[in-house]
Amino acid sequence: MSQLDNDQRPLDLLGTCRSGRIEVSIRILDAGTETAYHPDDWKDSIVEIEAGAVEIETRDGQAVAFQAGDVFWLAGLPVRALHNRGDIPAVLVTATRRRAPITKGPQAAATPTST
């Protein structure tokens, strides 16, 4: 087995995203199933296929296949559905930026009251 340079290694979102600013989640698409695409479910997400394969179907009927190790995003694409036409579950790992909490701005320091 040859040694891989950093540029040649798989991204491995599951094992490397440890930032408090990134939320990592796992989605399973069972073998032989499909799921409708809802853009808000994938907003700001980078997707890595951890296992299995997924076929992305566009609204005009075209399909693009991704397999374990592939990385992609769906933002802005005319996706209709995600299909798993394989015999094993597809494991998709998503990395999404956490939304910053809304703040009201600087708060005045509380002043002690005397009694």
N, CA, C and O atoms as a GROMACS GRO file, in nm:
protein
  460
    1MET      N    1   0.084  -0.117   0.000
    1MET     CA    2   0.000   0.000   0.000
    1MET      C    3   0.089   0.123   0.000
    1MET      O    4   0.187   0.130   0.074
    2SER      N    5   0.054   0.221  -0.084
    2SER     CA    6   0.136   0.342  -0.092
    2SER      C    7   0.088   0.446   0.008
    2SER      O    8  -0.028   0.448   0.048
    3GLN      N    9   0.180   0.533   0.046
    3GLN     CA   10   0.148   0.641   0.138
    3GLN      C   11   0.080   0.753   0.058
    3GLN      O   12   0.128   0.789  -0.049
    4LEU      N   13  -0.031   0.808   0.109
    4LEU     CA   14  -0.102   0.914   0.039
    4LEU      C   15  -0.060   1.050   0.092
    4LEU      O   16  -0.044   1.068   0.213
    5ASP      N   17  -0.041   1.148   0.001
    5ASP     CA   18  -0.018   1.286   0.040
    5ASP      C   19  -0.148   1.341   0.097
    5ASP      O   20  -0.255   1.285   0.072
    6ASN      N   21  -0.140   1.451   0.171
    6ASN     CA   22  -0.261   1.514   0.223
    6ASN      C   23  -0.358   1.549   0.112
    6ASN      O   24  -0.479   1.541   0.132
    7ASP      N   25  -0.308   1.588  -0.006
    7ASP     CA   26  -0.394   1.624  -0.119
    7ASP      C   27  -0.469   1.505  -0.175
    7ASP      O   28  -0.568   1.524  -0.245
    8GLN      N   29  -0.425   1.384  -0.149
    8GLN     CA   30  -0.486   1.265  -0.207
    8GLN      C   31  -0.576   1.190  -0.109
    8GLN      O   32  -0.647   1.098  -0.150
    9ARG      N   33  -0.576   1.227   0.015
    9ARG     CA   34  -0.658   1.158   0.114
    9ARG      C   35  -0.804   1.199   0.101
    9ARG      O   36  -0.833   1.313   0.063
   10PRO      N   37  -0.895   1.108   0.132
   10PRO     CA   38  -1.037   1.147   0.133
   10PRO      C   39  -1.060   1.255   0.237
   10PRO      O   40  -0.984   1.266   0.334
   11LEU      N   41  -1.163   1.335   0.218
   11LEU     CA   42  -1.191   1.445   0.308
   11LEU      C   43  -1.224   1.398   0.450
   11LEU      O   44  -1.173   1.455   0.546
   12ASP      N   45  -1.307   1.297   0.466
   12ASP     CA   46  -1.344   1.240   0.596
   12ASP      C   47  -1.405   1.343   0.690
   12ASP      O   48  -1.350   1.373   0.796
   13LEU      N   49  -1.520   1.398   0.650
   13LEU     CA   50  -1.590   1.496   0.733
   13LEU      C   51  -1.621   1.442   0.871
   13LEU      O   52  -1.612   1.515   0.970
   14LEU      N   53  -1.658   1.316   0.878
   14LEU     CA   54  -1.698   1.256   1.006
   14LEU      C   55  -1.583   1.255   1.106
   14LEU      O   56  -1.605   1.277   1.225
   15GLY      N   57  -1.462   1.231   1.059
   15GLY     CA   58  -1.348   1.220   1.150
   15GLY      C   59  -1.270   1.347   1.173
   15GLY      O   60  -1.188   1.352   1.264
   16THR      N   61  -1.294   1.452   1.091
   16THR     CA   62  -1.209   1.568   1.101
   16THR      C   63  -1.277   1.698   1.140
   16THR      O   64  -1.209   1.792   1.180
   17CYS      N   65  -1.407   1.709   1.129
   17CYS     CA   66  -1.477   1.834   1.163
   17CYS      C   67  -1.502   1.840   1.313
   17CYS      O   68  -1.593   1.775   1.364
   18ARG      N   69  -1.420   1.917   1.381
   18ARG     CA   70  -1.432   1.926   1.526
   18ARG      C   71  -1.453   2.071   1.571
   18ARG      O   72  -1.434   2.104   1.689
   19SER      N   73  -1.491   2.157   1.480
   19SER     CA   74  -1.510   2.298   1.512
   19SER      C   75  -1.647   2.321   1.574
   19SER      O   76  -1.745   2.256   1.534
   20GLY      N   77  -1.656   2.411   1.669
   20GLY     CA   78  -1.784   2.448   1.726
   20GLY      C   79  -1.870   2.524   1.626
   20GLY      O   80  -1.990   2.543   1.649
   21ARG      N   81  -1.810   2.568   1.516
   21ARG     CA   82  -1.884   2.642   1.414
   21ARG      C   83  -1.945   2.552   1.308
   21ARG      O   84  -2.023   2.598   1.224
   22ILE      N   85  -1.909   2.424   1.310
   22ILE     CA   86  -1.957   2.329   1.211
   22ILE      C   87  -2.039   2.221   1.279
   22ILE      O   88  -1.998   2.163   1.379
   23GLU      N   89  -2.156   2.195   1.224
   23GLU     CA   90  -2.241   2.086   1.274
   23GLU      C   91  -2.231   1.970   1.176
   23GLU      O   92  -2.258   1.987   1.057
   24VAL      N   93  -2.192   1.855   1.224
   24VAL     CA   94  -2.179   1.736   1.141
   24VAL      C   95  -2.295   1.643   1.172
   24VAL      O   96  -2.325   1.616   1.289
   25SER      N   97  -2.361   1.595   1.068
   25SER     CA   98  -2.471   1.501   1.089
   25SER      C   99  -2.462   1.387   0.988
   25SER      O  100  -2.394   1.397   0.886
   26ILE      N  101  -2.531   1.280   1.020
   26ILE     CA  102  -2.532   1.161   0.933
   26ILE      C  103  -2.675   1.139   0.886
   26ILE      O  104  -2.770   1.143   0.964
   27ARG      N  105  -2.688   1.114   0.757
   27ARG     CA  106  -2.817   1.080   0.698
   27ARG      C  107  -2.802   0.946   0.630
   27ARG      O  108  -2.704   0.920   0.561
   28ILE      N  109  -2.900   0.860   0.652
   28ILE     CA  110  -2.898   0.726   0.592
   28ILE      C  111  -3.008   0.719   0.487
   28ILE      O  112  -3.123   0.754   0.514
   29LEU      N  113  -2.972   0.674   0.368
   29LEU     CA  114  -3.070   0.649   0.262
   29LEU      C  115  -3.068   0.499   0.238
   29LEU      O  116  -2.974   0.444   0.180
   30ASP      N  117  -3.175   0.432   0.284
   30ASP     CA  118  -3.181   0.286   0.276
   30ASP      C  119  -3.170   0.236   0.133
   30ASP      O  120  -3.207   0.307   0.039
   31ALA      N  121  -3.120   0.115   0.118
   31ALA     CA  122  -3.105   0.053  -0.015
   31ALA      C  123  -3.240   0.049  -0.086
   31ALA      O  124  -3.342   0.015  -0.026
   32GLY      N  125  -3.239   0.084  -0.214
   32GLY     CA  126  -3.359   0.076  -0.296
   32GLY      C  127  -3.462   0.184  -0.269
   32GLY      O  128  -3.577   0.170  -0.312
   33THR      N  129  -3.425   0.291  -0.200
   33THR     CA  130  -3.521   0.396  -0.169
   33THR      C  131  -3.481   0.529  -0.232
   33THR      O  132  -3.371   0.544  -0.285
   34GLU      N  133  -3.573   0.624  -0.224
   34GLU     CA  134  -3.544   0.760  -0.268
   34GLU      C  135  -3.603   0.857  -0.168
   34GLU      O  136  -3.692   0.821  -0.091
   35THR      N  137  -3.554   0.979  -0.170
   35THR     CA  138  -3.608   1.084  -0.085
   35THR      C  139  -3.621   1.211  -0.168
   35THR      O  140  -3.532   1.245  -0.246
   36ALA      N  141  -3.732   1.280  -0.151
   36ALA     CA  142  -3.752   1.407  -0.220
   36ALA      C  143  -3.650   1.509  -0.169
   36ALA      O  144  -3.608   1.504  -0.053
   37TYR      N  145  -3.611   1.598  -0.255
   37TYR     CA  146  -3.514   1.702  -0.219
   37TYR      C  147  -3.588   1.825  -0.168
   37TYR      O  148  -3.677   1.878  -0.235
   38HIS      N  149  -3.551   1.869  -0.050
   38HIS     CA  150  -3.602   1.993   0.010
   38HIS      C  151  -3.481   2.082   0.036
   38HIS      O  152  -3.402   2.051   0.125
   39PRO      N  153  -3.464   2.192  -0.039
   39PRO     CA  154  -3.343   2.274  -0.028
   39PRO      C  155  -3.306   2.316   0.114
   39PRO      O  156  -3.188   2.318   0.148
   40ASP      N  157  -3.404   2.348   0.197
   40ASP     CA  158  -3.372   2.392   0.333
   40ASP      C  159  -3.305   2.283   0.416
   40ASP      O  160  -3.232   2.314   0.510
   41ASP      N  161  -3.330   2.156   0.383
   41ASP     CA  162  -3.267   2.045   0.456
   41ASP      C  163  -3.117   2.035   0.428
   41ASP      O  164  -3.044   1.975   0.505
   42TRP      N  165  -3.072   2.094   0.317
   42TRP     CA  166  -2.933   2.080   0.273
   42TRP      C  167  -2.861   2.214   0.266
   42TRP      O  168  -2.748   2.221   0.217
   43LYS      N  169  -2.924   2.322   0.314
   43LYS     CA  170  -2.870   2.456   0.303
   43LYS      C  171  -2.732   2.465   0.370
   43LYS      O  172  -2.714   2.420   0.483
   44ASP      N  173  -2.638   2.522   0.300
   44ASP     CA  174  -2.500   2.542   0.349
   44ASP      C  175  -2.428   2.413   0.384
   44ASP      O  176  -2.333   2.415   0.462
   45SER      N  177  -2.470   2.300   0.328
   45SER     CA  178  -2.409   2.172   0.363
   45SER      C  179  -2.312   2.122   0.256
   45SER      O  180  -2.341   2.126   0.136
   46ILE      N  181  -2.198   2.075   0.302
   46ILE     CA  182  -2.109   1.997   0.218
   46ILE      C  183  -2.143   1.852   0.250
   46ILE      O  184  -2.158   1.816   0.367
   47VAL      N  185  -2.155   1.770   0.148
   47VAL     CA  186  -2.197   1.631   0.166
   47VAL      C  187  -2.085   1.537   0.124
   47VAL      O  188  -2.026   1.555   0.017
   48GLU      N  189  -2.057   1.438   0.206
   48GLU     CA  190  -1.961   1.333   0.172
   48GLU      C  191  -2.033   1.199   0.179
   48GLU      O  192  -2.105   1.171   0.275
   49ILE      N  193  -2.013   1.117   0.076
   49ILE     CA  194  -2.069   0.982   0.079
   49ILE      C  195  -1.971   0.895   0.158
   49ILE      O  196  -1.859   0.869   0.113
   50GLU      N  197  -2.013   0.852   0.275
   50GLU     CA  198  -1.928   0.770   0.362
   50GLU      C  199  -1.932   0.623   0.321
   50GLU      O  200  -1.831   0.553   0.330
   51ALA      N  201  -2.049   0.576   0.276
   51ALA     CA  202  -2.065   0.437   0.233
   51ALA      C  203  -2.179   0.430   0.133
   51ALA      O  204  -2.271   0.513   0.136
   52GLY      N  205  -2.173   0.332   0.045
   52GLY     CA  206  -2.279   0.314  -0.054
   52GLY      C  207  -2.268   0.413  -0.168
   52GLY      O  208  -2.160   0.466  -0.197
   53ALA      N  209  -2.380   0.436  -0.234
   53ALA     CA  210  -2.383   0.526  -0.349
   53ALA      C  211  -2.518   0.596  -0.355
   53ALA      O  212  -2.619   0.542  -0.309
   54VAL      N  213  -2.518   0.716  -0.412
   54VAL     CA  214  -2.640   0.795  -0.426
   54VAL      C  215  -2.646   0.849  -0.569
   54VAL      O  216  -2.545   0.887  -0.628
   55GLU      N  217  -2.765   0.850  -0.622
   55GLU     CA  218  -2.788   0.911  -0.753
   55GLU      C  219  -2.873   1.036  -0.730
   55GLU      O  220  -2.980   1.028  -0.670
   56ILE      N  221  -2.826   1.149  -0.779
   56ILE     CA  222  -2.898   1.274  -0.768
   56ILE      C  223  -2.976   1.294  -0.897
   56ILE      O  224  -2.918   1.297  -1.006
   57GLU      N  225  -3.108   1.307  -0.885
   57GLU     CA  226  -3.194   1.329  -1.001
   57GLU      C  227  -3.232   1.476  -1.007
   57GLU      O  228  -3.279   1.532  -0.908
   58THR      N  229  -3.212   1.538  -1.124
   58THR     CA  230  -3.248   1.678  -1.140
   58THR      C  231  -3.394   1.690  -1.183
   58THR      O  232  -3.457   1.590  -1.220
   59ARG      N  233  -3.448   1.811  -1.177
   59ARG     CA  234  -3.587   1.834  -1.214
   59ARG      C  235  -3.613   1.805  -1.362
   59ARG      O  236  -3.728   1.779  -1.399
   60ASP      N  237  -3.510   1.809  -1.445
   60ASP     CA  238  -3.532   1.778  -1.586
   60ASP      C  239  -3.500   1.632  -1.620
   60ASP      O  240  -3.491   1.595  -1.737
   61GLY      N  241  -3.483   1.548  -1.516
   61GLY     CA  242  -3.469   1.405  -1.536
   61GLY      C  243  -3.327   1.353  -1.553
   61GLY      O  244  -3.308   1.232  -1.566
   62GLN      N  245  -3.228   1.439  -1.552
   62GLN     CA  246  -3.090   1.392  -1.560
   62GLN      C  247  -3.048   1.334  -1.425
   62GLN      O  248  -3.106   1.368  -1.322
   63ALA      N  249  -2.948   1.248  -1.427
   63ALA     CA  250  -2.900   1.186  -1.304
   63ALA      C  251  -2.748   1.188  -1.299
   63ALA      O  252  -2.680   1.171  -1.400
   64VAL      N  253  -2.697   1.209  -1.179
   64VAL     CA  254  -2.553   1.206  -1.155
   64VAL      C  255  -2.530   1.114  -1.036
   64VAL      O  256  -2.594   1.128  -0.932
   65ALA      N  257  -2.438   1.019  -1.052
   65ALA     CA  258  -2.411   0.921  -0.946
   65ALA      C  259  -2.288   0.961  -0.864
   65ALA      O  260  -2.189   1.010  -0.919
   66PHE      N  261  -2.298   0.940  -0.733
   66PHE     CA  262  -2.188   0.963  -0.641
   66PHE      C  263  -2.168   0.836  -0.559
   66PHE      O  264  -2.264   0.766  -0.527
   67GLN      N  265  -2.043   0.807  -0.526
   67GLN     CA  266  -2.012   0.686  -0.449
   67GLN      C  267  -1.926   0.722  -0.329
   67GLN      O  268  -1.885   0.836  -0.311
   68ALA      N  269  -1.900   0.622  -0.246
   68ALA     CA  270  -1.823   0.644  -0.124
   68ALA      C  271  -1.694   0.720  -0.155
   68ALA      O  272  -1.620   0.686  -0.247
   69GLY      N  273  -1.670   0.824  -0.075
   69GLY     CA  274  -1.551   0.908  -0.091
   69GLY      C  275  -1.578   1.036  -0.168
   69GLY      O  276  -1.498   1.129  -0.161
   70ASP      N  277  -1.689   1.043  -0.243
   70ASP     CA  278  -1.721   1.163  -0.319
   70ASP      C  279  -1.773   1.272  -0.226
   70ASP      O  280  -1.839   1.243  -0.126
   71VAL      N  281  -1.743   1.397  -0.262
   71VAL     CA  282  -1.785   1.513  -0.185
   71VAL      C  283  -1.853   1.610  -0.281
   71VAL      O  284  -1.805   1.633  -0.392
   72PHE      N  285  -1.966   1.668  -0.238
   72PHE     CA  286  -2.040   1.760  -0.323
   72PHE      C  287  -2.129   1.849  -0.238
   72PHE      O  288  -2.139   1.830  -0.117
   73TRP      N  289  -2.194   1.948  -0.303
   73TRP     CA  290  -2.300   2.024  -0.236
   73TRP      C  291  -2.415   2.036  -0.332
   73TRP      O  292  -2.398   2.019  -0.453
   74LEU      N  293  -2.532   2.066  -0.280
   74LEU     CA  294  -2.654   2.070  -0.360
   74LEU      C  295  -2.710   2.211  -0.373
   74LEU      O  296  -2.807   2.232  -0.447
   75ALA      N  297  -2.652   2.308  -0.306
   75ALA     CA  298  -2.702   2.445  -0.308
   75ALA      C  299  -2.709   2.500  -0.450
   75ALA      O  300  -2.612   2.493  -0.525
   76GLY      N  301  -2.825   2.553  -0.484
   76GLY     CA  302  -2.841   2.616  -0.614
   76GLY      C  303  -2.862   2.522  -0.732
   76GLY      O  304  -2.876   2.568  -0.845
   77LEU      N  305  -2.864   2.393  -0.708
   77LEU     CA  306  -2.882   2.296  -0.816
   77LEU      C  307  -3.030   2.257  -0.828
   77LEU      O  308  -3.102   2.257  -0.729
   78PRO      N  309  -3.074   2.224  -0.950
   78PRO     CA  310  -3.216   2.190  -0.972
   78PRO      C  311  -3.245   2.043  -0.937
   78PRO      O  312  -3.281   1.964  -1.024
   79VAL      N  313  -3.228   2.007  -0.810
   79VAL     CA  314  -3.243   1.868  -0.767
   79VAL      C  315  -3.390   1.837  -0.739
   79VAL      O  316  -3.462   1.918  -0.680
   80ARG      N  317  -3.434   1.719  -0.782
   80ARG     CA  318  -3.568   1.670  -0.754
   80ARG      C  319  -3.567   1.566  -0.643
   80ARG      O  320  -3.650   1.569  -0.553
   81ALA      N  321  -3.470   1.472  -0.650
   81ALA     CA  322  -3.468   1.361  -0.554
   81ALA      C  323  -3.329   1.301  -0.543
   81ALA      O  324  -3.245   1.318  -0.631
   82LEU      N  325  -3.307   1.229  -0.432
   82LEU     CA  326  -3.186   1.150  -0.412
   82LEU      C  327  -3.229   1.005  -0.409
   82LEU      O  328  -3.323   0.969  -0.338
   83HIS      N  329  -3.160   0.921  -0.485
   83HIS     CA  330  -3.194   0.779  -0.496
   83HIS      C  331  -3.078   0.694  -0.446
   83HIS      O  332  -2.962   0.728  -0.466
   84ASN      N  333  -3.111   0.584  -0.382
   84ASN     CA  334  -3.012   0.480  -0.353
   84ASN      C  335  -3.057   0.357  -0.429
   84ASN      O  336  -3.147   0.285  -0.386
   85ARG      N  337  -2.995   0.332  -0.542
   85ARG     CA  338  -3.031   0.218  -0.626
   85ARG      C  339  -2.948   0.094  -0.592
   85ARG      O  340  -2.959  -0.009  -0.658
   86GLY      N  341  -2.864   0.106  -0.490
   86GLY     CA  342  -2.776  -0.004  -0.452
   86GLY      C  343  -2.840  -0.103  -0.358
   86GLY      O  344  -2.958  -0.095  -0.327
   87ASP      N  345  -2.757  -0.198  -0.314
   87ASP     CA  346  -2.801  -0.306  -0.225
   87ASP      C  347  -2.769  -0.280  -0.078
   87ASP      O  348  -2.809  -0.357   0.009
   88ILE      N  349  -2.696  -0.173  -0.050
   88ILE     CA  350  -2.660  -0.139   0.088
   88ILE      C  351  -2.705   0.005   0.117
   88ILE      O  352  -2.720   0.085   0.025
   89PRO      N  353  -2.725   0.036   0.244
   89PRO     CA  354  -2.763   0.174   0.277
   89PRO      C  355  -2.653   0.272   0.236
   89PRO      O  356  -2.534   0.240   0.243
   90ALA      N  357  -2.694   0.389   0.192
   90ALA     CA  358  -2.599   0.497   0.162
   90ALA      C  359  -2.588   0.583   0.288
   90ALA      O  360  -2.689   0.623   0.345
   91VAL      N  361  -2.466   0.609   0.328
   91VAL     CA  362  -2.441   0.691   0.446
   91VAL      C  363  -2.385   0.824   0.398
   91VAL      O  364  -2.276   0.830   0.341
   92LEU      N  365  -2.460   0.931   0.424
   92LEU     CA  366  -2.420   1.064   0.383
   92LEU      C  367  -2.384   1.144   0.508
   92LEU      O  368  -2.463   1.152   0.602
   93VAL      N  369  -2.266   1.203   0.508
   93VAL     CA  370  -2.222   1.288   0.618
   93VAL      C  371  -2.230   1.432   0.569
   93VAL      O  372  -2.173   1.466   0.465
   94THR      N  373  -2.300   1.516   0.645
   94THR     CA  374  -2.309   1.656   0.607
   94THR      C  375  -2.238   1.743   0.709
   94THR      O  376  -2.244   1.718   0.830
   95ALA      N  377  -2.171   1.844   0.660
   95ALA     CA  378  -2.108   1.945   0.744
   95ALA      C  379  -2.172   2.078   0.709
   95ALA      O  380  -2.168   2.123   0.594
   96THR      N  381  -2.232   2.142   0.811
   96THR     CA  382  -2.308   2.264   0.790
   96THR      C  383  -2.262   2.370   0.888
   96THR      O  384  -2.238   2.341   1.005
   97ARG      N  385  -2.250   2.493   0.839
   97ARG     CA  386  -2.214   2.603   0.930
   97ARG      C  387  -2.326   2.622   1.031
   97ARG      O  388  -2.444   2.625   0.996
   98ARG      N  389  -2.288   2.636   1.157
   98ARG     CA  390  -2.387   2.668   1.260
   98ARG      C  391  -2.425   2.815   1.242
   98ARG      O  392  -2.341   2.898   1.207
   99ARG      N  393  -2.549   2.843   1.265
   99ARG     CA  394  -2.596   2.981   1.258
   99ARG      C  395  -2.554   3.053   1.386
   99ARG      O  396  -2.571   3.000   1.496
  100ALA      N  397  -2.500   3.172   1.371
  100ALA     CA  398  -2.461   3.250   1.488
  100ALA      C  399  -2.587   3.293   1.563
  100ALA      O  400  -2.685   3.333   1.501
  101PRO      N  401  -2.584   3.286   1.694
  101PRO     CA  402  -2.702   3.330   1.769
  101PRO      C  403  -2.725   3.479   1.749
  101PRO      O  404  -2.630   3.556   1.735
  102ILE      N  405  -2.849   3.519   1.749
  102ILE     CA  406  -2.882   3.660   1.734
  102ILE      C  407  -2.859   3.728   1.869
  102ILE      O  408  -2.905   3.681   1.973
  103THR      N  409  -2.788   3.839   1.864
  103THR     CA  410  -2.762   3.912   1.989
  103THR      C  411  -2.826   4.049   1.978
  103THR      O  412  -2.853   4.098   1.868
  104LYS      N  413  -2.851   4.110   2.091
  104LYS     CA  414  -2.913   4.241   2.096
  104LYS      C  415  -2.809   4.352   2.097
  104LYS      O  416  -2.844   4.469   2.109
  105GLY      N  417  -2.684   4.318   2.086
  105GLY     CA  418  -2.580   4.419   2.092
  105GLY      C  419  -2.523   4.427   2.233
  105GLY      O  420  -2.559   4.347   2.320
  106PRO      N  421  -2.435   4.525   2.256
  106PRO     CA  422  -2.374   4.539   2.389
  106PRO      C  423  -2.481   4.568   2.494
  106PRO      O  424  -2.573   4.646   2.470
  107GLN      N  425  -2.467   4.506   2.607
  107GLN     CA  426  -2.559   4.528   2.718
  107GLN      C  427  -2.490   4.615   2.822
  107GLN      O  428  -2.372   4.598   2.850
  108ALA      N  429  -2.565   4.706   2.878
  108ALA     CA  430  -2.512   4.790   2.985
  108ALA      C  431  -2.489   4.705   3.109
  108ALA      O  432  -2.567   4.615   3.139
  109ALA      N  433  -2.383   4.733   3.178
  109ALA     CA  434  -2.355   4.660   3.301
  109ALA      C  435  -2.458   4.694   3.406
  109ALA      O  436  -2.501   4.808   3.418
  110ALA      N  437  -2.499   4.595   3.481
  110ALA     CA  438  -2.596   4.618   3.588
  110ALA      C  439  -2.531   4.700   3.698
  110ALA      O  440  -2.416   4.677   3.735
  111THR      N  441  -2.606   4.795   3.749
  111THR     CA  442  -2.552   4.876   3.859
  111THR      C  443  -2.613   4.830   3.991
  111THR      O  444  -2.733   4.805   4.000
  112PRO      N  445  -2.529   4.819   4.093
  112PRO     CA  446  -2.582   4.774   4.222
  112PRO      C  447  -2.675   4.881   4.281
  112PRO      O  448  -2.654   5.001   4.264
  113THR      N  449  -2.775   4.837   4.349
  113THR     CA  450  -2.865   4.930   4.417
  113THR      C  451  -2.838   4.928   4.566
  113THR      O  452  -2.806   4.823   4.623
  114SER      N  453  -2.851   5.042   4.627
  114SER     CA  454  -2.827   5.048   4.772
  114SER      C  455  -2.962   5.050   4.846
  114SER      O  456  -3.060   5.103   4.795
  115THR      N  457  -2.963   4.994   4.960
  115THR     CA  458  -3.086   4.991   5.041
  115THR      C  459  -3.068   5.062   5.171
  115THR      O  460  -3.162   5.069   5.251
   0.00000   0.00000   0.00000
